[in-house]
Amino acid sequence: MGLELQQYQTIEKSLYHFSFLRDIKVHGIYFNSFMKFLNLYCFIRKEHAHDFYSVILFTKGNGSVLINNDRYPVKPQTICIVAPNQMHSFEDLGNVEGTIFFFCQDFYVEEFSFLRLLNVFSYTSQTGSNVCNPCISLSDNEFGPINTVLKSIQSEYDLYTPSNNSAVIIRSHLNIMLLKLSELYETKSAKSNNSESILIHSLSHLVDSYFIKEQHLRFYTSAFNISESQLNDVCHKHFNCGMKKILQNRLMQEARKLLLSSELTISEIAYKLNFEDNSYFNKVFKSKNGLTPKRFRDIHKKLLPQKP
């Protein structure tokens, strides 16, 4: 393992990269029972963060989850979501059972909306006057559909081989789960606003269609006839970041995808992504990802499962 990968995996002692999971079966996703996971990685009980998304469904027992110094009680039929880089730990767990599910941004965004992902996990934070609870209790009617989707993900995860379509099917089930979670969290939070929901839905389609060609905010503010500050206010409220960062992150996600899934040269990728030249692409990519495009490709292609 090279020095760059070690640095990429352990930016801080308590920040974990996806590759720390020794028993992973599918690139970009991970599924396990909650207690099996804790027994395998006992250090996860202590305060830590990671650079991927987490969903935990508790089905039995009691305890608490500490996220960014806020304590949230958990009991049967509690679902908890944790966004990347959020410090969290597990405490006072008594006879807890459930399911834990991890996935990387790039795995989901390969087919579905980046803004949908940001929107769902924005409910893990408090933004201004909006109090958002990352752990919510589900009624029987709410618990059933979520649990069914998770069982479908587990089934495909267990059946996975590099030559079948399980990863694609899991991604589709994941999208269904995020749609259901979005409805649940919006109903239970103070962020619900129908006019803004319509704007977010339209913005999602606009970003996915134009993020390569249009990286300037003026294009998006003109599309909705609002000011830059108004657009940024909406973005911070629903995504916990500004519009410029959303566009940059979406562009870098596409760059990583092309580096790993295509045979295009670095220069060809830079041109495809509308960068003025190869050196500027290298500079921006390294600033956002910690590695040059070439080093990223060399390191991460080795981590991808090889088809027979």
N, C-alpha and C positions, 0 to 999 in steps of 0.2 A: 504493500500500500504506500503510495507516494506521500510526500510531505504536504502537497497541496490538498489532497483528499482528507488527510488527518485534520488539517486546519479548517477545511470546509465542513467536516463532520462535527467538530468540537470547537465552535467559535468561543463558547464559554463552557465551563465544566458541566453546568446544569442545562445546557441547550443541546438537544439531541437531533441528529439528522436521521432520516428514514432508515438508513442502512444499519443502524444499531440493532434492528430487529433481526435476530439470528434465525428465527423460524419462519420468515416470510416466504409465501408461496407464489404470490402474484406481484409483479413489479408495479409499485405505486399504490398498492392497497394492502391492508392487513386486517385480519378478522380473528377473534379469539373470545373465549369466555373470560369474563372479567377476572375471576380468581386465578385461573390458569395463567393469565397474563401477569398478574401481580406476583405469583409464585415464581415465574420464570424471570421476571425483571423486578426483583424486590426493591431495588433502589428507586423505582418510580413512585413509591409511596411518599418519598420526600419531595420537597419543592423542586420543580424542574419546569422546563419549557421545551417545545420542539417546533420544527419548521413545517409541520403538516397539520391537517385538521383531524379532530377527534369527535366521535359520537359514542356516548356510553348510555346504555339502557339498563337500569337497575330493575330486577324482577323480584328480589327477595332481600331481607335484612335492612339495616339502617346504618347511617354514618354521616359523614360530611365531606364536601369537596371545598377546598380553599382555592379561589381563583383571584389573582391580583389582590390578595389580602382581604377579600370578601368571603365570608363563610356561607355555604349553601347546604342545608340539610338534604339528605337523600333518603328515600324510602321506596318500597315496591311501586313500580310503574312511574318512576322518575326518569326523565331523559335529560342528559347533560351534554352540552356541546362546548368544545374548547377550541379557540382559534389559534393559529400559529403565534409563537412568541409570548403567549400568556403564561405567566408563572402559576403553577397549580400543584396541589398535593392532595392526598387522601388521608383522612383521619377518622379514628373511632369506628372502624368498619366492623360491624357485628353480623356474622353469618350472611355476608353479602353475596348475592349471585346476580349475574347479568351478562351483558354482551358489550365488548369494546371493539370499535371499528375505527381504523385510521385510513386516511387517503391523502395523497399529494394533490396540490393544485393542478399540476400538469396532467394528471390522470383524468380529472374531471373535465377540464377545459378543452381537452382534445376533441370533445364532441359537443359540450354544452356551455352555457353562458358563464363567463367569468364574473359578471356583475351579480348574477343570481347567487353564486357562491359567496361573494363578499356580503351581500345583503343578508343571507341567512345567518352568517356568523357575526354580523354586526350586533346581533341580539345578545352577545356575550359581554357587551360593554355598556357603560353609562355615558351617554353623549348629551351634554347640556342638561335639559330638564327631563330627558327620556330615561327612565329607569328600566333597564333590561336585565332580566334574570336568565342566566345561561342554563339553570336547572329548573325544570318545570314538572309538576305532577300531572299525569295523564289520567283522564277518566277511562273507564272500560272501553267506551266507544272510540276514544282517541288512541288508547294503547294497542288495540287489536290490529288496526291497519299498519302501524309502525312496526310492530313485532313481526307481522307477516312479511313485510318488505325485508327486514333484517334476516329472517329465516331464508328468504329467497337468495339473498346475497351469500349467506353461509353455504347454502347448497351448491351454488356455482363456484364459490371459493374452494370448497372441498373437492370438486370435480375438475379443477383447473389442470390443464396441460398446455404447454407452449403452442400446441398445434390446434387447439379447439377455440371456440368463440367465447369462452367464459369471461374473459376480461371485458369484452364488449357488452355482454349481457349484464355483468356486475355494474358497469358504468350506467347502463340504462336503469337498473334498480336503484342505484345511488341517486340518479336524477329524480326519480319518483319520490324517494325518501326526502330529498331536499325541498321538493315542492310541498310535501306534506308538512315538513318542519316549518317552512316559511309561513304557511297558513296558521299553524299552531302558535308560533311565536308572535306573529302580527296580532292575532286575536288577544293574546295575553299580555301584550306590552302597550306602552303609551305612544308607540311610534306610528300606529295605524293612521293613515291619511289617504283617502281614496284618490284625490287628485295627484298626490305625489307618487302613489303606487302606479298610476297610469304613466307618469313621466318616467319612472324607473324602468318600467317594462319597455317603453319606447327607446329609452337611452341604451338599454341592454342590446337591443337589435342594432341600433346605430353604431355603437362601439364595435360590435362583432363584424359589422359590414365595412367600416371605414377606418379601423384603428391603424392600418398600415399607411393609407394615403393621407389621413387627416389626424395629425398629432397636435394641432393647434386648437385651443379651447374655443376660438372664435367660430369655428365650424359648428360646434355643438350648441353654443349659446344662440347662434342664429337660427338653428333648427327648431329651437323651442321658444325663441323670442324672449329670452331672459338674460339677465346680466351675468357676468362671470362670477360675481360674489354670490348671487342666488344659486347658480349651479353648484358652486363649491359648498354652500351651506347644505344643500340637499345631499350631496355626496358624503359630506362628513357625518350627516345625520344617519344615513342608511348604510354607508360603507366604511366609516371611520377613517377616511382618507380623502384627499382632494382629487379633482378630475384629472389633473396632470399626472399624478401618481398612478391612477387607474389606467391611463393610456400607456404609460411607460411599462407598467407591469404586464399588461396584455401583450405588448410588443415583445417583451423579453420571453414571455411564455411561448409565443410563436417561434422565436429564435431557438429556444431550447428544443422545441418539437422538431424543427427542421434539422437541427444538428444531430438528433438521435434517430430520426425516422427517414431521412433522405440521404442521398449520396451527393448532394450539392456541395460545391466547395464553399469555403468561408466567404470568398468574394461574391459568389453567386447568391448566397443567403443575404449578405449585406445589400446587394442590389435589389433582391426580391422584397426586402423589408424597407426599401426606400431610404437607405442611408446614403449620404453624399459620397462616402468612400469607405474602403475596407478598414482603414486605420481608425476612423471615428466609430465604426461599428465595434471594433475590438475594444476601444476605450470605454464605450457605454456598457457593453456586455460585461466587461470585467468589473466595472464599478457597481453593477447591479447584482452580479452573481458570484463575485469573488475569484473567478477564473477567466482566462481568455477563452474565446470560443473553441479554439483547438484543444486546449487542456480539458475543457468541459467535455467535449466529444470523446477524447481519448479515454478519460477516466470513466465516464458514465456509460459508454457503450459496453464496457467490460462488465458492468453490473446488470445489463439487460439480459433476460432469459433468451437463450438461443433456440430457435426452432430446429427440430430434427431434420 
